[in-house]
């Protein structure tokens, strides 16, 4: 038949069909933030912002009923103990695997030391200044220790943001250090700043120890250990060094409960983030706690916020913006099949 002649009906290979256009990908399919960026955002929103409420609320509880710092630490540790139920349901050992149990306990001890120093400092030093010294020392120590022990450096933009954030902290706390009162009040204030510095040093050491822990259920295990070690250390210390106080007003109980919940949220977010990004960058982004503490110091505690505090807070926010923008890298996730 004529219709079957090869010249009248050429095969399809002679006239190939035009190539189909590659499927268009949506923006969220083409561009996805990196793990470091996601971690820094979690540190900013879940770690720094809730932690900014902890210092002012702790000071409110102290002003309302003279609640000692160790009693605040005990109440915070109590919120960590129910995590044991989660570990039991998952069939995990409460104290972690035997081969790394010692390092997990060291991290818990450093974390409790950092928290205890922070609570003691905030009772004699303005909440914003105490948070400033603690976060500043943790950032510097994290950068130096990570560079020396892990040989993990930072990029130029990261160093710019880190140093800018430290400059902002110096602007905030510098005038207060140079105008310490004479006498016993000045001594207590100086000791408060020293405690805040030691708390930051313990925090940076704890983060490095935590980064060396690699086992399933690491975060809930160290959270439970922190509560357990904190109770074992602070309960005897409360009766030896301080006088227990039972709050009698609703404001104190509300502050204690809020401190426990917000601190646990911040602890969980920081524990997640520190395995995703450089510890120094994590500590730098956590400087948002200082800005929140200064705002609450003015509106809730009715304490004076100096112009240098506002200027330093602006420098800190600008430095955080530099680090966040630097780490907003996009990864191509959609691949076009040929």
C-alpha positions as CSV (number, residue, x, y, z in Angstrom):
1,X,0.0,0.0,0.0
2,X,1.1,3.6,-0.7
3,X,0.6,4.5,2.9
4,X,3.2,1.9,3.9
5,X,5.9,3.2,1.6
6,X,9.0,4.1,3.6
7,X,9.5,7.4,1.7
8,X,5.9,8.4,2.4
9,X,6.0,7.5,6.1
10,X,9.5,8.3,7.3
11,X,10.4,7.0,10.8
12,X,10.2,9.3,13.8
13,X,14.0,9.5,14.1
14,X,14.2,11.6,11.0
15,X,12.1,14.4,12.5
16,X,12.8,14.2,16.2
17,X,10.5,16.0,18.6
18,X,11.8,19.2,20.1
19,X,13.3,18.8,23.5
20,X,10.9,19.4,26.3
21,X,11.5,22.4,28.5
22,X,13.0,21.6,31.9
23,X,10.3,21.6,34.6
24,X,10.2,24.8,36.5
25,X,11.0,24.4,40.2
26,X,9.4,26.4,42.9
27,X,11.6,28.8,44.9
28,X,11.6,26.6,48.0
29,X,12.6,23.6,45.9
30,X,15.5,25.4,44.2
31,X,16.9,27.2,47.2
32,X,17.1,25.7,50.7
33,X,19.0,27.2,53.7
34,X,22.1,25.3,54.8
35,X,22.2,23.4,58.1
36,X,24.4,26.1,59.6
37,X,21.9,28.7,58.7
38,X,19.0,26.7,60.1
39,X,21.0,26.2,63.3
40,X,21.8,29.9,63.7
41,X,18.1,30.8,63.2
42,X,17.1,28.2,65.9
43,X,19.8,29.7,68.2
44,X,18.4,33.2,67.6
45,X,14.7,32.4,68.0
46,X,14.7,29.4,70.3
47,X,17.9,30.0,72.3
48,X,18.6,33.7,72.6
49,X,15.1,35.2,72.9
50,X,13.8,32.8,75.7
51,X,17.1,33.1,77.6
52,X,16.7,36.9,77.6
53,X,13.7,36.5,79.9
54,X,15.5,34.3,82.4
55,X,17.7,37.0,83.9
56,X,15.0,39.6,84.5
57,X,12.5,37.1,85.8
58,X,15.1,35.7,88.2
59,X,15.8,39.2,89.5
60,X,12.1,39.8,89.9
61,X,11.8,36.6,92.0
62,X,14.7,37.7,94.1
63,X,13.3,41.2,94.6
64,X,9.8,39.8,95.5
65,X,10.8,37.2,98.0
66,X,14.6,37.2,98.4
67,X,14.8,33.9,96.6
68,X,18.4,32.6,96.8
69,X,20.3,31.7,93.6
70,X,20.7,28.1,94.5
71,X,17.0,27.7,95.1
72,X,16.4,29.1,91.6
73,X,18.9,26.6,90.3
74,X,17.1,23.7,92.0
75,X,13.7,24.8,90.6
76,X,15.2,24.9,87.1
77,X,16.8,21.5,87.5
78,X,13.5,20.0,88.5
79,X,12.1,20.7,85.0
80,X,14.9,18.5,83.5
81,X,14.0,15.4,85.5
82,X,10.8,14.4,83.6
83,X,13.0,13.8,80.6
84,X,13.9,10.5,82.3
85,X,10.4,9.2,81.2
86,X,11.3,9.9,77.6
87,X,14.6,8.0,77.9
88,X,12.8,5.0,79.6
89,X,10.2,4.9,76.9
90,X,12.9,4.8,74.2
91,X,14.8,2.1,76.2
92,X,18.0,4.3,76.5
93,X,20.2,4.3,79.6
94,X,19.5,7.3,81.8
95,X,23.2,8.2,82.2
96,X,24.2,7.5,78.6
97,X,26.5,4.7,77.2
98,X,29.2,3.6,79.7
99,X,32.1,4.6,77.5
100,X,31.1,8.3,77.3
101,X,29.3,8.6,80.6
102,X,32.2,10.5,82.2
103,X,32.3,13.2,79.5
104,X,28.5,13.6,79.7
105,X,28.8,14.1,83.4
106,X,31.5,16.7,82.9
107,X,29.3,18.6,80.4
108,X,26.5,18.5,82.9
109,X,28.8,19.8,85.7
110,X,30.0,22.7,83.5
111,X,26.5,23.6,82.5
112,X,25.3,23.7,86.1
113,X,28.3,25.8,87.0
114,X,27.5,28.3,84.2
115,X,23.9,28.6,85.3
116,X,24.7,28.9,88.9
117,X,27.2,31.7,88.2
118,X,24.6,33.5,86.0
119,X,21.9,33.3,88.7
120,X,24.3,34.6,91.4
121,X,25.6,37.5,89.2
122,X,22.1,38.7,88.2
123,X,21.3,39.3,91.9
124,X,24.0,41.9,92.3
125,X,24.5,43.2,88.8
126,X,21.9,44.6,86.3
127,X,20.4,41.8,84.3
128,X,21.6,43.2,81.0
129,X,25.2,43.7,82.2
130,X,25.4,40.2,83.7
131,X,24.1,38.6,80.4
132,X,26.6,40.8,78.5
133,X,29.7,39.7,80.4
134,X,28.6,36.0,80.3
135,X,27.9,36.0,76.6
136,X,31.0,38.0,75.7
137,X,33.3,35.7,77.6
138,X,31.6,32.6,76.2
139,X,32.1,33.9,72.7
140,X,35.8,34.8,73.0
141,X,36.6,31.5,74.8
142,X,34.6,29.4,72.3
143,X,36.5,31.0,69.4
144,X,39.9,30.5,71.0
145,X,39.3,27.0,72.3
146,X,37.7,25.8,69.1
147,X,40.6,27.2,67.0
148,X,43.2,25.6,69.3
149,X,41.6,22.2,70.1
150,X,39.6,21.5,66.9
151,X,41.5,23.6,64.4
152,X,38.2,24.9,63.1
153,X,38.6,28.5,61.9
154,X,36.2,31.2,60.9
155,X,35.7,33.1,57.7
156,X,36.4,36.8,57.4
157,X,32.8,37.8,57.6
158,X,32.3,35.6,60.6
159,X,35.3,37.2,62.4
160,X,33.9,40.6,61.5
161,X,30.5,39.8,63.0
162,X,32.2,38.2,66.1
163,X,34.5,41.1,66.8
164,X,31.7,43.6,66.1
165,X,29.5,41.8,68.6
166,X,32.2,41.8,71.2
167,X,32.7,45.5,70.6
168,X,29.0,46.0,71.2
169,X,29.3,44.1,74.5
170,X,32.2,46.3,75.6
171,X,30.2,49.4,74.8
172,X,27.4,48.1,77.0
173,X,29.4,47.0,80.0
174,X,32.4,49.3,79.9
175,X,30.9,52.4,81.6
176,X,29.6,50.2,84.4
177,X,33.0,48.7,85.1
178,X,34.7,52.1,85.3
179,X,32.1,53.5,87.7
180,X,32.0,50.9,90.4
181,X,31.0,52.1,93.8
182,X,33.5,52.1,96.6
183,X,33.1,50.0,99.7
184,X,31.3,46.7,100.2
185,X,28.8,47.4,97.4
186,X,31.5,47.8,94.8
187,X,33.1,44.6,96.0
188,X,29.9,42.7,95.6
189,X,29.3,44.2,92.1
190,X,32.9,43.3,91.0
191,X,32.3,39.7,92.3
192,X,29.1,39.6,90.3
193,X,31.0,40.5,87.1
194,X,33.6,37.8,87.9
195,X,30.9,35.2,88.4
196,X,29.3,36.2,85.0
197,X,32.7,35.8,83.3
198,X,33.3,32.4,84.9
199,X,29.8,31.4,83.8
200,X,30.7,32.3,80.2
201,X,34.0,30.4,80.4
202,X,32.2,27.3,81.8
203,X,29.5,27.6,79.0
204,X,32.2,27.6,76.3
205,X,34.0,24.6,77.8
206,X,30.7,22.8,78.1
207,X,29.8,23.4,74.4
208,X,33.1,21.9,73.3
209,X,32.6,18.8,75.5
210,X,29.1,18.4,74.1
211,X,30.3,18.5,70.5
212,X,32.5,15.4,71.3
213,X,29.4,13.4,72.4
214,X,28.1,11.2,69.6
215,X,25.4,8.7,70.5
216,X,21.6,8.4,70.0
217,X,19.5,10.4,72.5
218,X,22.5,12.6,73.3
219,X,20.4,15.7,73.9
220,X,17.8,14.3,76.2
221,X,20.5,12.3,78.1
222,X,22.6,15.4,78.8
223,X,19.5,17.4,79.7
224,X,18.5,14.8,82.3
225,X,22.1,14.6,83.6
226,X,22.2,18.4,84.0
227,X,19.1,18.3,86.1
228,X,20.4,15.4,88.2
229,X,23.9,16.9,88.8
230,X,22.4,20.3,89.5
231,X,20.2,18.8,92.2
232,X,22.9,16.8,93.8
233,X,25.2,19.8,94.0
234,X,22.8,22.7,94.8
235,X,20.5,21.0,97.5
236,X,23.3,20.5,100.0
237,X,24.8,23.9,99.1
238,X,21.5,25.6,99.7
239,X,21.4,24.5,103.3
240,X,25.1,25.2,103.9
241,X,25.7,28.4,102.1
242,X,22.3,30.1,101.9
243,X,18.9,30.1,103.6
244,X,16.0,28.4,101.9
245,X,13.0,30.6,101.3
246,X,9.5,29.4,100.5
247,X,7.8,32.0,98.2
248,X,4.4,33.1,99.5
249,X,3.2,35.3,96.6
250,X,2.0,34.4,93.2
251,X,4.5,36.6,91.4
252,X,7.5,34.6,92.7
253,X,5.9,31.3,91.8
254,X,5.1,32.5,88.3
255,X,8.6,33.8,87.8
256,X,10.1,30.5,89.0
257,X,7.9,28.5,86.7
258,X,8.6,30.7,83.7
259,X,12.3,30.6,84.3
260,X,12.3,26.8,84.4
261,X,10.3,26.5,81.2
262,X,12.1,29.1,79.2
263,X,15.5,27.9,80.3
264,X,14.7,24.3,79.2
265,X,13.6,25.6,75.8
266,X,16.8,27.6,75.4
267,X,18.9,24.6,76.6
268,X,17.3,22.3,74.1
269,X,17.7,24.7,71.2
270,X,21.4,25.4,72.0
271,X,22.1,21.7,72.3
272,X,20.7,21.1,68.9
273,X,22.4,24.1,67.3
274,X,26.0,23.6,68.6
275,X,26.3,20.5,66.4
276,X,25.3,22.4,63.3
277,X,27.4,25.5,63.5
278,X,30.7,26.9,64.9
279,X,30.4,27.3,68.7
280,X,31.7,30.9,68.5
281,X,29.0,31.8,66.0
282,X,26.3,30.1,68.1
283,X,27.5,32.2,71.1
284,X,27.5,35.3,69.0
285,X,23.9,34.8,67.8
286,X,22.9,34.1,71.4
287,X,23.9,37.7,72.2
288,X,20.3,38.5,71.3
289,X,19.7,37.5,74.9
290,X,21.5,40.7,75.9
291,X,19.2,42.9,73.8
292,X,16.1,41.2,75.2
293,X,17.4,41.5,78.8
294,X,18.1,45.2,78.3
295,X,14.6,45.8,77.0
296,X,13.0,43.9,80.0
297,X,15.4,45.6,82.4
298,X,13.9,48.9,81.4
299,X,10.2,48.0,81.0
300,X,9.8,45.3,83.7
301,X,12.4,46.1,86.3
302,X,12.3,49.9,85.7
303,X,16.1,50.0,85.8
304,X,18.0,52.7,83.9
305,X,19.3,51.9,80.5
306,X,22.1,54.2,79.5
307,X,22.7,55.5,76.0
308,X,25.8,53.3,75.8
309,X,23.5,50.3,76.4
310,X,21.3,51.3,73.4
311,X,24.4,51.9,71.2
312,X,26.0,48.6,72.2
313,X,22.7,46.7,71.6
314,X,22.6,48.2,68.1
315,X,26.1,47.1,67.3
316,X,25.3,43.6,68.6
317,X,22.2,43.3,66.4
318,X,24.2,44.6,63.4
319,X,26.9,41.9,64.0
320,X,24.3,39.2,64.3
321,X,22.8,40.4,61.0
322,X,26.3,40.1,59.3
323,X,26.8,36.6,60.5
324,X,23.2,35.5,59.6
325,X,23.5,37.1,56.1
326,X,26.9,35.4,55.6
327,X,25.5,32.0,56.4
328,X,22.4,32.4,54.2
329,X,23.7,30.1,51.6
330,X,21.4,28.3,49.2
331,X,21.9,24.8,48.0
332,X,20.5,23.5,44.7
333,X,18.2,20.6,45.6
334,X,16.2,20.1,42.4
335,X,17.9,18.2,39.6
336,X,16.6,18.1,36.0
337,X,16.6,14.7,34.4
338,X,18.0,14.6,30.9
